[in-house]
């Protein structure tokens, strides 16, 4: 089947999901009204800093850029080892019926609760224990995120040294833009577009002057590990900078880069019109875990991401101009991320001419996943008459830019989590931003020092933790809807599915990792097994909390119905 036909059919599913299912969620489940007020218009909350009414198109771009990092690229390119059929199926239907519902629900509920974050909502809607559980899971998620994205960028810097100069050039230009508009206000659109054009022009410099660490560290050193450690140090420094200096201007540049890059990849795919090189179904790849349930935590953000709820409730809800905009931004934004995941899947399933050799073993497919995406997607850009070196450099820069942004944001979130812990426990040193940053980023260093061999266990830990946060967000939404006597099946079914899948996947992984420890086939080490065990305990804790909450809600409803009129 031609790839363009597949893409057209999948796009039709997304269109029907948005036109039909999202309307059910908006009107019948949450009962949103176009006249409903939003926190951005509340005189007590509006500060034109965090709380500010924002045009729906601008806010959609901010939200999409914030959620669409490197994860929807990496996860699907790993999962294609089981064939393109299961990957595309889960991405499309997971996005429509779980991921987009989750994102929209988090945005809508937060907007109705004065823009409170999911952590705050966990305390007010459910109970304080769930709030504590939520914060602990977020800490584990960011811990692993910093390591996996440092690995991903390190692999790309090592494989595509032409990307090093353009990526660092983007950081410098973003800082200059931030300084310029801090002193003198004005529109940032034209400067950011010029910065994007300059970034693409720097690709030529990168191709002519590739930067490799091998001459510096020798052939016995591992450049991926060195790059990963350097990137962690960078993320710590970047997290200490004011958001206006680097994070905001670079996010704005990346929003243009994402739109341009995604449009070019789709156009190149249509022009090339390749056939699938990967099989529809590959049930027994060498060394791989079983397709079910591992594919669901492998694809992760490509179908459902708990991190999106943090973004929706953390920043987006505070900028919502009209409650009716929540459908396009929350539900529609996740469909946009699902589209990126679809392109990533097709890039390796149809863009790699030697798919069989690249996906002949589980460990190789994991470490090489993001590099395989660069090669496959590069073929799409080559169909637009871009030279191979340039095409691959452009795709690598696209992937690196979003991974780096995820690292910056993750390090900043982790620093704030540590600082909040210091305040709660009255531990003064933890309140110090520099000590908090060291504690936030430092634990990721042992994970990357273990080498690329632990990359896949780390990715599975990331996927499981991310899904667990998604399940907790759905639990909060379930309690809210139950108490307001709204339809529950649209939230309850995804919640039960996610909890069951993440628990089963983590139990399987831990048993496998422990059984392989000390053998040549071992990939996980003691630290990754410890993290996995801790996450499993948190999952069990969540199940217990869910049962207790359901029991309490049932008692509340029985007591209410038994009161005579």
Beta strands, then each sheet from edge to edge (+ up, - down):
end
